[in-house]
């Protein structure tokens, strides 16, 4: 993670620029980058508390850049829907919300520094996701006021663990010993409801002129507005999956009421359509893990006070909920936060080949020279044009919906190992496919899943096989026998050939 001193009173807060608060500043500024919501947000709460303490207005600036490798119509449309949602929610709240969208790479540089010249203090989101740690580090060197970073990533604060974990079991045992204490102070569901602040009519003129508020066409992700941006237009939006906190809340309600009861039995079967579909909203910060836990807990008649103070790391039984709820929470909490803690502890390589355990690298390299059953260039993989109908269907779902069914995603990753010259190239190909097309790509949780396909968080499996060595093997033939796939294959195999 970006260096900075932890706050002894709050493990979720780090001071990145240790300067005194400026009581004579014009406002308190909250720089929203990862926690893109006005609910269940520790960072917003901290900014509100400072603004109330200093009797100053609160400015919330949410920026969307276009200079990173994977910027596309798909991801921009998803984030812009969230910005439009925020603008509507903020209209009746005592804050100034300023959505800014970069028109060309680098145009947003200087915005945070300019805010800091006018601010009493600057609050930012603390997140290990993608390029955000680099943005924080750069801001810490340049701002002219106090800068704090606040962690709203998950149920367990990132500062709670000072190490990476070799397996989900080891992390689960660590989490079960600490989580009950962490849940005594969840973020507020609606921190703006009781806010009493002076209101700022507009940002300083020089800021508004150089970094203007996004207009209505842009916030609506109108085709012409997206076409004018220097981003990847081949990766199209997914109309059936709109972004934003309201859409995320609707998706959560639909999952809890209709699919959660059959999650344990049906989540592995694509035809059952029992998976949550919440990962894009978690990735872009439109939904909070705390909000999801509260919603699931309410349905289950559960509260955090029922949690035991420790556990043996078992996947089921610790939460004291139904089998389906426990299976879902193991994905939401154990697996998701395992990846976030890894990214926080080893930011330079958590998503690289070097993050694989030593045994996995050794066995993969031992078999790196094995004959591959087929070789496919990257463009053929991207098009879903291989000799494997099931893999092609999963890749076409990724292109069309921005996601792959959770069980098929494991098979999708493992088969690429058989079709690329080396395991290192296989991992790079998987990240390139996922990060370009997946709405929940570029995320520590995605890195965990892709790494698992090559042995991360797993153990050696016998017998030793060509190509895989001791890495767990999966085949399309076995998968087709185990899963209910008729409707899934009918739909995705019948899709027109991608162009």
N, C-alpha and C positions, 0 to 999 in steps of 0.2 A: 504494500500500500504506500501511498504518498507519505513521506515523513511528516511528522508533526507531533506535538505533545498531547497525550491523552488527558482528558479532564477527569480528575479523581472522583468528582461527584457524579459524573455521567459517562459510562463506558461507551456510549454512542457518539460522543462528541470529541473532536480533535481540534486543537488550535493550530492552524497552518501559518498564520501571520500574527504573531503575538504582540499586538499593539493595544493600547488602552481604548476603550469605547470613546467615541467622539460625541459628547452630548450636544454640541452645536451643529452636528451634521443635519442635512436636510431630510433624511429618511433612513430607515433600515432596509437593506436590500436582500432579497432571497433569490439566489441564482439557481433556478430549477433545471436540472439536467438528467437525473436518473429517476427521481421520485416525482413523476409527472402527474400529480394529483393534488387536490386541495382537501383531501380527507386522509385520515390514518397516516399522518406524515409528521414524523418527529422534527424534521428540518423546519417545516412551516411553523410548528409549535414554538421552536426556539426563536425563530425570527419574530413571531408575534409577541413572545414574552419580552424580548428586548425592545420592540417598538412601544409596547405598553409601559415598560419601565421608564423609557426616555420620553414618552409622550410625543412620539414622532410617527409620521405615516409609514406604512409598509408598502414597498414596491416588490412585486414578484415578476421577474424577468425569465421567460422560458424561451430558449434559443434552439434553433434547429440548423445545424451546419450541413454543408454539401460537399466538403472537401475530403471526406474519407472514402476509402476504396469501394465500399458497398452501398453508397448512397443511391437510392433508386425511387421510382414512382411508388413502389409497394410500401417501402418503409416511410417515405415522406407522407403518403396519404394516411397511413395509420397514425403517425404522430400529429399530423395536422388536424385530424378528426378530434384528437385529444385536446389540441390547442383551442379549437372552436368550442368544445365543451367547457374548457376552463374559462374562456371569455364569457360565456353565458352565466356560469356559476359566479364569477367574480363581479358581474355587473351590479349585483345587489349587496355586495360585501364591502367592508371598509378597507379595501386595498386597491392599489393600482396594479393591474395585470397588463404586462407588455409582452406580447408574442412577437418574436423576431425570427425571420427566416433568411438565411444567408442567400444572396443572389448569385454569388460566385465564390469559389474557394478563397478563404482568407479574409473575406469581407467582414466577418464577425470579430476579427482580432482587434483588441483594444476596448471592446465593450465593457468587460468586467473591470478593467483598469479605470475606465471613465466613470463607471458607477462608483467605484471606491473613492474617487476624489470628492464625491458629494455625500457619501454615506457615513452614518454613525458606526456601522458595522456591516459586514457582508457574511451571509450564511449560504453555504453550498451543500449539495448532496455529496455524501461520501460513498463511493461505489467502486468496486473493482472491475466493472464491466467495460470491455472493449477499450476505447481510447480515453475514457473519462479520467483515469488516474493521471494521464499526461496533461490533460486540461487543468486539473487541480494544481499539479506541480508548477505549471507555467504561471497560473494565477497567483500562487503563493509568492512567487519571486517579484511580482509586478504591482500588486495592489498597494494602496496607500492608506488602508484602514485595517482594522482587525478582521481576520478571515477565519471562520470556523467551518468545519465540515461535519455533517451529521449523518449518521448511518441509519437508514430506514429499510435496509435490504431484506431482513428476515426476522424470525423470532429470537434467534440467538445473536447478540451483538458480535460483530466481527472481532472486536477486541477481547472477547471472552476466551479465545483459544490462541495460544502463541505458537502453534505448529500446524503443519499439514498432517493429514490422516491417511493411512495406507488402505483403509477399507471403510465401507459403509458401517460395518459392525462396530469397529473401533470408534468411529465418530458417533454412532447412535448411542453407545454406552456413555461417551463423554456428554452428549447432549441430554440424555436422560437424568444425569446427575445435576444438571444446572438449569434446565429449562423452566421448571416451576418457579424459581426465583425471578427469572427474566420476564415472566408473564404477569407479575404483580402491577406493572405500570405500562399497559399498552398505549399506543398513540390514541388521541381523541378521534372519534368517528367524524366529527365536524368541528374542527378547531376554530373556524370563523364564526360560529353561531353566537358566541358570547363576546367576541372581540369588540372593543370600544377604542377606536383609534381616530385621530384626525386623518382626513383624506387628502391625498395629493391629486390635483387635477391633471397634471401631465409631468412627464420627465423634463429635465433641463433641455433647452432647445437644441444645444449642440449634440446631445445624445439622440434625440428624436430624429434630427436631420440625417445623421450618419447611419443610424441603425433604426429605421422606421418600423412602426407597428405593421405587421402583416395585414394586407387588405382582405376583404371578404372573399374575393375569388380564390385567393391563396389558401385561406383557412378552410374553404370548401373543397380544396384539392381539385379545382376545376381543371379539366384536361389541358386547356391552353396555359394555365398558370404553371402546371407541372412541366409542360413541354418547354417552357422558357428557362427552366433550371438546368444547369449542367450536371445532370445525374443520369443513371442508367434507366432508359425508358423501355428497355426490353422486359424488365422485371415489373410486370403490371400490378396495379392494386388488386386486392381480393375483395370485391364488393360485398360478398356474403359475410365478411369478417371486418366490420368497421372498428376503428380504434376509439379510444377515449374511456374515461372512468365510467360514464353511464353505460356504454356498451359492455364494459367489463362487469359491471354490477348485474346487468341483465344476463350475461353469460353465466355468472356465478349462480344466480337464482335458478336458471334453467338446469344447470348441472345438479345442484343440491336437491331440487324437487323431483327431477325426472330420471337422472342417470346415477346419482350417488348410490341409491339402494341396490343397484345391480353392478356396482363398480368392481367388487372383489371377483365376481364370477365372469363378468363380461369384458373387462378392460383389455384383455389380450386378444379378443376376437374383433376384427374390423367390422364385421357385419352387425355386431351388437351395438355399436356406437355408444359405448359407455365411458369413454375417456372424457376428461374434463374440458379440454380446449382452452384452458386458462393461461397457458404459458406465454402467449404473446402479450397479454395484459400485464403479467408479472414482469416480463422482460423490459417493457417500455415504462414501467412504473405506474400504469393506469390502475392496477389493483395491488393491494397490500396483502402480504401473507397473514397479517393480523386480522384483516377483514375477512379473509377466507376462513381462518380458524374460528372466528366468532360466528360466522354463518353456519358452518358445519356443526359447531358445538351447540348452537341454538336448536338445530334440528334434532340433535342427539340427546338433548336434555342434559348437557354437560357444561361444566365450568372449570377454569384452571385450578380452583381449590381442590379438585378431585385428583389431581396428579400426585403420584408418589414422589418422594424426594430423590429417588435414584432408580436405576434399572440395570438389568444385565445385558442390555443391547439387543433384546429380542425384537423382531419386526412387529409382532402382534401382542396385544394384551396390555401394553403399558399405558396407553391413552385411556382405557376404560370405555371405549366406544364400540360400535358395531364393527364387524369384520371389514365391511366396505369402507367405513370412515377411517379405520386404522390403516388399511392398505393405501388409501388416498393420501393420508397425512404422512405416511412414510415417504411418498414421492415428493410431496410439497415441502416437507421439513428436512428429513434426513438427506435425501439425494440432492435436492436443490441447494441446501445450505452447505453440504459437503463441498460442492463445486465453488461456492462463493468464498468459503474459508480457504480453499486451495488457491484461488486467484488472489486473495488478500495476502497470503503468506509467500507465494512465489509468483509475483506478477510477471516476471520475465519469461517464464516457460510453462505456465500451467496449461497452455493450449498447444504445446509443442511435443515433438517426439521424445525429448529428454524427460518429460514428465511421466512417461511410462515406467513402471517398476523395472528394476534391473533384470529380474527373471524373464519378463516379457521381451525386453530388448534383446536379451541373449538368445532366447529361443527363436524369435523372429529373424534375427540376423543369421543364426545357424541355418535357417531355411530360406534365406533371401535368394539364393541361387536356384531354388527348386523350380522346375518347369511349371508355368502357369497354364491353366486350362484355356485361357483366352486373354487377349490384350485389347483394351479399348482406349482409344484416345479420349481426352477430356471432353471434347465436344460431343462425342457419342454418349458418354455417361450423362452429360448434362441434358441431352435430348431424350434420355430414357430409351436408348437404342442399343440394347444388348440382346443376347440370346436367352435371357431369363425373363419370362413374362411377369413374374411376381415382382422382381426388382424393378422392371420398367414401370409397373403400375405404381410402386412406391415413389419413384422419381417423378412420375407425372403428377402424382398428388402433391409432391413438394413444389413443383412448378406452378400447379394450378391453384392450390389452397395455401401455400406457404407453410405447410406442415406435412409430416408423415405420421401415420398411426404409430403409437408408441412401441408396440411389439415389433412391427415391421421395420422400424428405424434401426433396431439392433441387427436384423438380417441385412438391411441395406448397407450398413457400415462394414459388416464382415465380408460380404461378397466382393467389395472393392479391393480388399486385400488380395484376392485371387486374380484380379484383372490388371494390376499395376506392377511395374517391374520390381519395386522394393517396398518394404513396409513404411519407410519414411515418406515415399511418394504417395502411398495409399492414404496416409494420414493427411497429407497436404491436400490431396484431391477431395477428401471428405469435408475438410473445413471449407474449401473453396465452394463446393456445391451447397453446403449448409448455409454458409455466411451470405451467399448471394441470394438464395431463394427463401430461406426459412424466416418467418416472422419472429421466431424466437432464437434466431441464430446470433452469432457474435456475443454469446452469453456464457458465463462460467458453467451453467447447468448443461448447455449444449456441449461444452468442452469435456465435461465428465462423461456424457453419453458416448461421444465419439471416441474418447480415450478408452472407455470400457470395451469397445469393439476390438481393441488391440491389446487388452489385458489389464488396463488400469482399474484399480479397485476390485480386481478379480484374483483368482489363484490359478496355479497350473492345473491343467486338465489332461488326464490320460484317456486314450492312447496318444502318443506323439504322432502328428500327421504331417504330410507334405504341406508346405507353405505356412500353415498355422503353427507348426511345432506343438507346444503345450498350451497355446492360447485356445480358449473355448471355441469349439466349432459349431457352426449352424449351417444348415443347408435349406435351400428353397423347397426341395422335395419333402423334407421332414416338416417344415413349417406349413406347407399346404395340407399335410395329413392332420396336423394338430389343430389348426385354426378354422373358424368359419369365415370363408373368404368369397363365397359365390357372388354376392352382390358387389363386394368391393372390386373384384376382378372384372365383373361385367361392366362396371362403371368406368374404371380407370384403364382397362385394356381397350375399351371402345373409344377412348378419347382420340381425336384427330392427331395424326403425327405432328409433334411440335415442329415449328419452322425456325 
